[in-house]
Amino acid sequence: MHPTGLAAAGSSGTTRQPAKRRIPVGSQPGMADPHQLFDDTSSAQSRAYGTPRAPSGLGYPAASASPQAAFLADPVSNMAMAYGSSLAAQGKELVDKNMDRFFSVSKLKYYFAVDTMYVGRKLGLLVFPYLHQDWEVQYQQDTPVAPRFDINAPDLYIPAMAFITYVLVAGLALGTQDRFSPDLLGLQASSALAWLTLEVLVILLSLYLVTINTDLTTIDLVAFLGYKYVGMIGGVLMGLLFGKIGYYLVLGWCCLSIFVFMIRTLRLKILAEAAAEGVPVRGARNQLRMYLTMAVAAAQPLLMYWLTFHLVR
Amino acid sequence: MAFTLYSLLQAALLCVNAIAVLHEERFLKNIGWGTDQGIGGFGEEPGIKSQLMNLIRSVRTVMRVPLIIVNSIVIVLLLLFG
C-alpha cells in the first residue's frame, strides 16, 4: 500500500506544480491565459509606465509593494465587488420577503419599542406589584399602545435581556464553584429555553381546550412568561453574595411578586368579563378560567426555583 | 437536569406519533371519542371533550404526511449517527 500511496502523493504533487509555477508570470505579460476570465490590461499599463506592478487577474497572487491598493484598484475586483454586493442585496430581499411569511417583523418591533423609563418602572413593578392600581393596557384606536407609553403593555426587551443575563449569571455562579465549562453555558440556555417553550405550549393547549377567547397572543404569552428571569437573576446574585439565606429570601420575595403580577395581569386577559366588573364570579366557566390563571401563576415560582437551585450551593 | 431543546423536540415527535397511531375504529369509537360522535349541536360551549376530539382529529389529518417525512429523516439520522 505504501509505495502506491507515495506514488499517488508524488503524482498529486507534480500535478500541483503547474499551479505553483504560474507565479513568476511577469515574463509573459498580455498572453491570454485559459484560466483568466478578463483580459489582463494592467500588465500593458505597467509595461507602458514601467512601474513594477504585479500583473493582476484571476489566479495570480498580487506580489507588488502595495498589494491591497493594487488589488482593490483594478477593474476585475471592482466588478467582483459590485457583483458581490448585488448578490448580498438580492439575498437580503429574499430573506425579508420570506421572513414576512413566517412572522411579521413589524409586530415584533412593537414589543421592542421601549425606553429607559419604561424599563426602570417595569422592573420596579415586577419586584413590587402590590401598590399598582390600574393594570389595563391602554388602547389607541384598536391597537394597544406601545410599551413606551404604557407600563402595563408587555414587551420582549426585558425578557430577552433577562434571559441572556440569566445565562451569564449562571455561568458566573458555576465558575465560583469550580464547576464551569463552556458547554455548560449552552446547556443552561437550552434548558431554560426548553422550559419556556414547554410552558408556552402547555398554556396554549389549555387555552384552546377551555375555549377561552382572549386577545392574548403567543408573543404576549412569551413576554409574560419571560418576566420571571428577572427574579431568578436577583435570587442567584444574592445567593452569590450572601449564601443560601440571601438566595432563599430574595427568591421567595420575587416568587411572591411574580405570582401576584401574573395573577393581576392574566386576570384581565383571561377573565375579561369578570375582571371588568371587579368581583370574583362563581360560574363554572369562570371558575375553570380562574383555576387556569392560578395554575399559570403558580407554575412561575416553581420554575424559578427549579432553574436556579442547582446554581447556589 | 439535562432538559434541552433537543429532548423537547424528541418528546414532541414521539407525542405526535402517538396521536397519529390511535386507530379510529378499533379504539376511539370504543371509548366514545370517535369523530362522528362529537357533534354537539350549536351550543355556545363546545366542552373540553369535544375540543380534545377535534384536536386529535385535526392533528391526525394535518400531520400525516409531514410525520412520514420527519420520521424517515429521524430514522436515517439515528441509524447513521446513533
Interface residues (C-beta under 8 A of the other chain):
Chain A: L187 S190 S191 L193 A194 W195 T197 L198 Y208 L209 V210 T211 R285 W306 H310
Chain B: M1 A2 F3 T4 L5 Y6 S7 L8 E45 P46 I48 Q51 L52 L55
